[in-house]
């Protein structure tokens, strides 16, 4: 079997994405590949002939690598594998790397230099994290899908029983609640299944969660069963309770959230209408007077911040409360809204009923119970 000409090895070293640096026996740099240029930011003419310690935070760090390469107790004689150290880039940033290298000798056994291959530890850690996340995703999908199946099965059985009681005065209310539960559970199941597909090597995309911030898109790639209009069709009758006499507009693009929040507020005596977006909320405000607007943070077309600014400009007497399913919002939409004067923010879904009622009372000037 014939040996490969040296040009093959030269191209392999030159084009490798790893940081590859070779030095002579005095530590002067004699080779500096494309991966090193990309990672460290130097041009070849800026480093060739210079001492290799220019890449290290200190001379002690540079000596530690060479000492490890000569230490027979650490690895094979004249070699080092995955020795962790730090490089300093041309811009002054520090890069944690793992170096594998070897001393180079001539045909007489005399040391003539050394060569090192360095890998960016951040990238290695990222790949390890992705592998771990994939394993977690498969485990989560398995553990959640089983109870979800049981929930959906029981919802279906309850629905069948309820259809035999359509003459009951509470049928419409209970049917709406059941539809809301089924819709939410189906949405969770689709997200879990999508997570399992992604962990199993399926392709996935991202979508903009907030300006400049991306999130993994867990929405189903196939067609979904259309849902009913996401606006409450039940009368928004007020009753007795701590919120008696108040009219509240709830804006959220999630049908289940609209229903559950409306139920809490109606149970406390408020008259409630729900809409599916910030745009619909703006329109609804022109049709009827409201004492408070309760809005989701992230919605299509008009988000919570934009709705708050609209209400503040056109209806300055109406207080606004924002709610979110992500703590992440606190540094974006909610933060901007608070800077603009918003008060009374509910940071996390599911909403705590007692806190919601107290917040609505306080924002409407009724004081805490």
N, C-alpha and C positions, 0 to 999 in steps of 0.2 A: 504494500500500500504506500503510494507516494505521499510525501509531505506537501502541505499547502504552501504555496509561495508566500513570502512575508507580506505582500500587499493585501492579502485577505485579512490577516490579523490586524494590519494597520487600519483598514476600513472598518473592521468590527469595533476596534477601540475608539476610533474617531467618531463614529455615528451612534455609539451607545448612549442611552439617556442617563446612565449613571455618571457620577462625577469620577473621572479617571485622571490621575495626576502621577507622573513619573519624575523621579529626581535622580541626580547623580550621587556619588558617594559623599559629596560635600553638602548635599541637601538642596542644590540648585535645581530649579524646575527645568526639565528637558522635554516634557510632553504635557499638553493641557487640552483635553478633548472638548467636543461641542457640548456635551452634557455639563461639563464644568463651567463653560462660558455661560450657558443658560442659567444654571443655578447660582453661580457666584457673581456674575455680572462683569467679569473682566474680559478684556480682549487678549489674545495670545501675546501681542507685543508688550503688554503691561506686566506680564508675569514670567515669560520665558527668561531664564538666566537669574531670576530673583530667588531668594531663599524661600523654601516652602512654609516657613513659620509665618509668612505674611497672611496665610489663611486662618491662623489660629488666634484666639484671644490673647494668648501669652506664649512665651517661649517654653514654659513648663508644659503647656498642653501639647505643643509640637513634640517635645522630647518624650512625653508619655506614650505617644503612638509608636515611636521608634523603639523605645524600651520594651513595650509589649511585643513588638515584632521579633525582638532578640531573646525574649524570655521563653525558654523551653517549657516552663511550667504552665504557661497560658495556652499555648497552642503548639503546633508542630514547629520544629526548629526553623527559624527564619520566616515564619508566617504568623499572621494574625487574622482572626475571623470575627466579624461583627463587633469590633471594638468601638464603644460609644464615645464620641467626643463632639466638639463644637467647632464649626467653621464660622468665619466672619465674612460676609459678602462685601462687595465693593461699596455698597451704600451704607455699610455699618450694621446691618441686621445680622442676628445670630441664627445659625442653621444647625439644628441637632442632627447628627449623622451617625451611621454605623459603618466603620471602615473594615474592609477585608483587603489584605495586601501581603506582599512577600518581598524579601530581599532578592536582588538579582546578582548572580555571580558569573564571571567569565569561565572559559573552558579550563582555567587553572584553579578555579575555586576562589578567586579573589572577588570580594564584593565590589560591584561597580555602580550600585544604586538600588533603588526600590520602586515599586509601583503599587498604587493603592486605588481601590474601587470603593467609592462612598455612596451610600443610599440615604436619601432624605427620610429620617425617621417619622416625620409628620405624615408623609404619604403612606408609609408602611402601617402606621397606626390607623390611618383612615381606612385602609383596606381591611385590616383586622376588625375594625368597628363595623364595617359594612357586612362582613361575614357574620359577626355576632348578631347584628340587627336582623339579618335574614333568618337566623336560627330562632331568634325571639319572635319574629313575625309569624313563623310557621307554628310555633308553640301557642301563641296568643290566638291565632285563627282556630286552632284545634280546640282549645279550652273554651272559647267563647261560642263557637258554632253549635256545640251540643246543647247548652242551656237555651240558646236562641231558638233552636228547633223546638224545644219543649214549650217555650213561651208562645211562639207562633202557632203551634198546634193547639194550645189551650185557648188562645185568642179566637181561633177558628171555631172551636167547639162552643165557646161562649156566644159568639156571633150567631151560630145556628140556633142555640137556645133562645136568644133574644128575639130572633125573627118570629118566634111563636108567641111573643108577648108584645106585638106592635100596638095593641090597644092601650098599653100601660102609659100613663101620663108622663113618665120619666123616660120613655123609650128613646125619644130624639136626643135627649141629653146623653144618655148612656151610649147610644150608638155613635155619637160624635166622639166621645172619649175613646171608645174602642177603636174607631178608625184612626184616631191620633196615635194610639199605642201601636197599632199594626204598621202604620206608616213609618214610625220611628224605628221600630225593630227591623223592618225591612231595609231601611237605610243603613243601620248598623251592620246587618248581615252582608249587604253589598260591599261596604267598606272593608269588612274583615276578609271577605273572599278576594277582594282586589289586593289586599295586603299579602295574602297567601300567594297569589299569582306573581306578584312582584318579587317576593322572596324566592320563588321557584325559578327565577330567571326571566320572567316576562318583562316586556318593555313597559315603561311608564313615563309620564310627563310631569311637568310642574306647571303651576299657574300662579299668577300674582296674588298674594294674600293681601298685601298692602304695597303702596308704591315703593319699589326697590327691594321688596322682600318676597321670596318665592317659597311655596310650600308644595310638597308632593301631592299630586292629584289622585285621590283615592276613589273618585267617582267611577262608576261602571263604564266600561268602554262600549257596552252594547245598549240597545234600546231599553228604556225603562217604562214601566206601566204608568200612564198619565195619572196624576193625582187630582183630587178635586180642587176647585179654586181655593186659594189660600186666604180667604176672607171669611170671617164668621158669618153664618147665616142665622144664628139664633138671636132672638131679641136681646138687646143690651139693657135689660131691665135692672134697675138698682133695687137693693133691698136694705134691710137694717144691718148695721155693723159699723166698725170704726171708720170705714170710708164712705159711709152713707152720704148721698148728695153729690159725690164727685163723679165727673165724667173723665174717663181715661182712654187715650188712644194708644194701642199697642202696635208697634211696627216690627215685624220679623219675617224673614223669608222662609223660616222653618214652621210648617203647619203645626207640629206638635208643640213647639215653644209658644206659639200664639195661643193655642187652646189651653195649655197648662197655666200660663201666666194669667190669661183671662179668667180662668176658673178661680184662681187665688183671689184676684181682685173682686170678682163678682161675689165670691163667698164672704168677702169683707164689706159688701154693700155697695160697691161702685158700679156705675154704668160703664160698660166697656165695649168698644169697637176695635176690630183688628184689621190690619192691612198687611200686605206681603212685601212691601218695599218702601224705601224712603220717598220715592216719587209718588206712590199712592198715598202716603201720609200727607205730603204737601197738598194733594188734591182734596183729601178728606177734611183737612183743616179749614178749607174754604166753605165747606158744607154745614158744619156744626161747631158749636163752641165746646172747648175742652178745658179741663182744669190742669191736665198734665199729659205729657207725651213720654211713653216708655219705649225706647228704641234699641234694637240690636246694633252692634257696632259695625260689623261687616255685612253689607247687603249689596245687591246689584244696583246699578245706576246711581243711587244716592246713598252714601254710607251714613253712619250715625253722626259723624262730625259735621258733614254737610247739612244733614237734617237739623242738627242743633243750631247751626249758624243761620239756617233759613227761619227757624222758629224765633230765634233771638231778634232777627231783623224785622220780621213781619208780625210776630205775636209776642212781644217782649214780656208780657205778663204771664205767659204759660211756661212753667218749669219743665225741664227735660231731664230724664234719667236714662243713662246708657247701660247696657248689659252686654256681656261678652262670654263666649265659651273658651277664650284663650287669654291667659295672663299676658301674652305677648303684646296685646293691644295697649296695655298700660303705657308703653313707651312710644306709641304711635298715635292712633286716632284719639284715644282717651286722653293722652297727654296733651295733644294739641287742643282738644276741647276744654280741658281744665285750664290751660293757659288762656283760652279765650273767655273763661268765666264760668265754665260748667261746674256744678256742685251736685252731690248726691249720686255718685256712680256706684253701680253694682258691678263688681269686677268679674264675677265668675258664675257661669251656669253649671248645674241647675240652681235656680234662684231659691234662696232661703225665704220661705213664705213670711215669717215674722219680720225679717229685716226689710223685705219688700214693702209690706204694709206700713211699717214705721217710717221708711224712707218716703213713701208717697205722702203720708200725713205731714211729715216735716217740710217737704218741698212745697206742699200746698198751704203751708202756714197753720196747720192744725196742731203741731207739736206732737211729741212722742206720746204713746198711750201710757 
